[in-house]
Amino acid sequence: MPSTGNATFASTTTHNTATGTLAFTASSGTQVLTPASGQILPAISHTGAGTLQLSGTDLNCDSYTQSAGTLDFNSEDITTTGD
């Protein structure tokens, strides 16, 4: 699922980590990813030239790849549970 905007999962309760990839593709500016506390997101891919900024809580995801742009940890951590 490609996104050029922000993604907020803070109020969701379940995610299917076995399928799909959340792709952050903005060519400029800052995209904000707000994960749900204690939940594991599917694979995350950052391919846009813009900045991906974590917000609110640590990111737990199946996998994380970055081929462009900047990752702003914003004092958060990333934990991957898959490959």
Backbone as JSON, one array per atom type, in Angstrom:
{
  "sequence": "MPSTGNATFASTTTHNTATGTLAFTASSGTQVLTPASGQILPAISHTGAGTLQLSGTDLNCDSYTQSAGTLDFNSEDITTTGD",
  "N": [[0.84, -1.16, 0.0], [1.04, 1.93, -1.13], [1.97, 5.2, 0.05], [1.75, 8.71, 0.09], [1.27, 10.41, 2.07], [0.65, 10.97, 5.61], [0.63, 8.3, 8.09], [-1.36, 6.83, 10.47], [-1.61, 4.58, 13.03], [-2.25, 4.42, 15.62], [-4.71, 4.1, 16.95], [-5.68, 1.66, 16.21], [-6.3, -1.89, 16.63], [-5.55, -4.41, 15.64], [-3.31, -5.91, 13.25], [-2.38, -7.35, 10.16], [0.43, -9.02, 9.91], [1.5, -10.76, 8.12], [1.16, -10.26, 5.44], [1.67, -8.02, 2.66], [3.05, -4.66, 2.21], [3.81, -1.57, 3.65], [4.37, 1.25, 1.95], [6.27, 4.12, 1.87], [6.36, 6.91, -0.02], [6.74, 9.63, -0.65], [8.05, 12.35, -2.5], [9.14, 14.63, -1.46], [9.27, 16.73, 1.5], [7.86, 15.83, 4.75], [6.8, 12.73, 5.93], [4.76, 11.35, 8.39], [4.84, 8.65, 10.55], [2.84, 7.0, 12.74], [2.88, 4.52, 14.84], [0.9, 1.87, 16.41], [1.02, 1.34, 19.86], [2.72, -1.47, 21.05], [1.87, -3.1, 18.96], [2.55, -5.04, 15.98], [3.52, -3.99, 12.87], [3.02, -4.62, 9.31], [5.57, -5.24, 6.76], [7.71, -2.43, 6.21], [8.51, 0.03, 3.85], [10.64, 2.53, 2.73], [10.85, 4.53, 0.15], [10.74, 7.01, -0.99], [12.07, 10.32, -1.67], [11.71, 12.11, 0.35], [11.36, 12.8, 3.93], [10.9, 10.32, 6.39], [9.28, 10.24, 9.37], [9.21, 8.97, 12.63], [6.67, 8.72, 15.14], [5.29, 9.12, 18.37], [5.47, 6.4, 19.44], [7.63, 3.5, 19.72], [8.6, 1.77, 16.69], [7.46, -1.29, 15.66], [7.86, -3.8, 13.39], [7.41, -6.12, 10.63], [9.52, -6.08, 8.74], [12.01, -3.68, 7.69], [12.91, -1.5, 5.12], [14.97, 0.81, 3.39], [15.51, 2.87, 0.69], [15.87, 5.39, -0.19], [15.77, 8.91, 0.65], [15.34, 10.27, 4.03], [15.46, 9.0, 7.33], [13.88, 9.92, 10.22], [14.28, 9.26, 13.41], [13.2, 10.47, 15.66], [13.55, 10.19, 18.43], [12.6, 7.61, 18.82], [12.58, 3.97, 18.54], [13.35, 1.21, 16.29], [12.17, -2.04, 15.81], [12.54, -5.1, 14.23], [10.75, -8.01, 13.26], [10.79, -10.0, 11.42], [12.3, -10.82, 8.34]],
  "CA": [[0.0, 0.0, 0.0], [1.87, 3.13, -1.18], [1.42, 6.39, 0.68], [2.52, 9.95, 0.02], [0.84, 11.2, 3.22], [0.94, 10.43, 6.93], [-0.07, 7.06, 8.43], [-1.57, 6.72, 11.91], [-2.16, 3.3, 13.45], [-2.29, 4.51, 17.08], [-5.99, 3.7, 17.53], [-6.09, 0.35, 15.73], [-5.98, -2.95, 17.58], [-4.94, -5.57, 15.0], [-2.69, -5.75, 11.94], [-1.94, -8.62, 9.59], [1.85, -8.85, 9.6], [1.94, -11.79, 7.17], [1.0, -9.86, 4.04], [1.73, -6.63, 2.25], [4.1, -3.72, 2.58], [3.45, -0.16, 3.71], [5.43, 1.95, 1.22], [6.26, 5.57, 2.01], [6.91, 7.27, -1.32], [6.73, 11.06, -0.92], [9.28, 12.83, -3.12], [9.66, 15.74, -0.67], [8.54, 16.96, 2.73], [7.94, 14.86, 5.84], [5.69, 11.83, 6.19], [4.8, 10.95, 9.79], [4.31, 7.31, 10.83], [2.49, 6.84, 14.14], [2.46, 3.13, 15.06], [0.16, 1.55, 17.62], [1.88, 0.8, 20.91], [2.63, -2.9, 21.28], [1.43, -3.83, 17.77], [3.56, -5.25, 14.95], [3.04, -3.63, 11.54], [3.64, -5.38, 8.21], [6.83, -4.7, 6.26], [7.73, -1.0, 5.91], [9.48, 0.39, 2.83], [10.74, 3.97, 2.5], [11.49, 4.7, -1.15], [10.63, 8.4, -1.42], [13.19, 11.2, -1.35], [11.37, 12.91, 1.52], [11.71, 12.3, 5.26], [9.93, 9.52, 7.14], [9.48, 10.54, 10.79], [8.46, 8.17, 13.59], [5.99, 9.57, 16.1], [4.42, 8.58, 19.4], [5.92, 5.16, 20.08], [8.59, 2.74, 18.92], [8.06, 1.06, 15.55], [7.66, -2.74, 15.58], [7.36, -4.19, 12.08], [7.94, -7.36, 10.1], [10.84, -5.72, 8.21], [12.14, -2.27, 7.3], [13.92, -1.21, 4.1], [15.04, 2.22, 2.97], [16.36, 3.02, -0.49], [15.99, 6.82, -0.5], [15.27, 9.81, 1.68], [15.9, 10.36, 5.37], [14.66, 8.47, 8.42], [13.97, 10.69, 11.45], [13.84, 8.4, 14.5], [12.41, 11.29, 16.57], [13.74, 9.58, 19.76], [11.94, 6.3, 18.88], [13.38, 2.84, 18.08], [12.73, 0.27, 15.34], [12.43, -3.45, 16.02], [11.97, -5.93, 13.17], [10.47, -9.36, 13.74], [10.89, -10.94, 10.3], [13.57, -10.83, 7.64]],
  "C": [[0.9, 1.24, 0.0], [1.17, 4.34, -0.56], [2.34, 7.58, 0.46], [2.15, 10.88, 1.17], [1.26, 10.54, 4.52], [0.16, 9.13, 7.16], [-0.14, 6.94, 9.95], [-2.27, 5.41, 12.23], [-2.39, 3.29, 14.96], [-3.61, 4.01, 17.67], [-6.49, 2.36, 17.01], [-5.64, -0.75, 16.69], [-5.34, -4.17, 16.95], [-4.37, -5.21, 13.63], [-2.29, -7.13, 11.45], [-0.5, -8.47, 9.15], [2.32, -9.81, 8.52], [1.88, -11.32, 5.72], [1.22, -8.37, 3.86], [2.91, -5.85, 2.77], [3.5, -2.32, 2.62], [4.6, 0.61, 3.09], [5.25, 3.45, 1.36], [7.05, 6.15, 0.85], [6.98, 8.76, -1.63], [8.08, 11.54, -1.45], [9.89, 14.02, -2.39], [8.82, 15.89, 0.59], [8.71, 15.83, 3.74], [6.66, 14.05, 5.92], [5.84, 11.35, 7.63], [4.12, 9.58, 9.94], [4.1, 7.19, 12.33], [1.99, 5.41, 14.36], [1.6, 3.0, 16.32], [1.11, 0.93, 18.63], [1.65, -0.69, 21.08], [2.17, -3.73, 20.09], [2.58, -3.98, 16.78], [2.93, -4.94, 13.59], [3.64, -4.56, 10.5], [4.98, -4.76, 7.81], [6.67, -3.21, 5.93], [8.83, -0.75, 4.89], [9.46, 1.91, 2.65], [11.54, 4.18, 1.23], [11.46, 6.13, -1.67], [11.82, 9.22, -0.97], [12.95, 12.07, -0.13], [11.84, 12.26, 2.81], [10.57, 11.47, 5.82], [10.25, 9.72, 8.61], [8.6, 9.64, 11.65], [7.84, 9.09, 14.64], [5.22, 8.75, 17.11], [4.92, 7.37, 20.14], [6.93, 4.47, 19.17], [7.88, 2.01, 17.79], [8.45, -0.42, 15.64], [7.05, -3.19, 14.26], [8.03, -5.49, 11.63], [9.34, -7.15, 9.52], [10.83, -4.25, 7.83], [13.23, -2.15, 6.25], [13.83, 0.25, 3.72], [16.0, 2.33, 1.81], [16.53, 4.47, -0.89], [15.53, 7.62, 0.71], [15.98, 9.69, 3.01], [14.93, 9.74, 6.36], [14.92, 9.31, 9.67], [13.39, 9.82, 12.57], [13.0, 9.15, 15.53], [12.39, 10.68, 17.99], [13.01, 8.24, 19.93], [12.93, 5.23, 18.38], [12.62, 2.04, 17.05], [13.14, -1.15, 15.73], [11.77, -4.21, 14.88], [11.83, -7.36, 13.68], [10.61, -10.42, 12.66], [12.26, -10.91, 9.69], [14.16, -9.46, 7.44]]
}
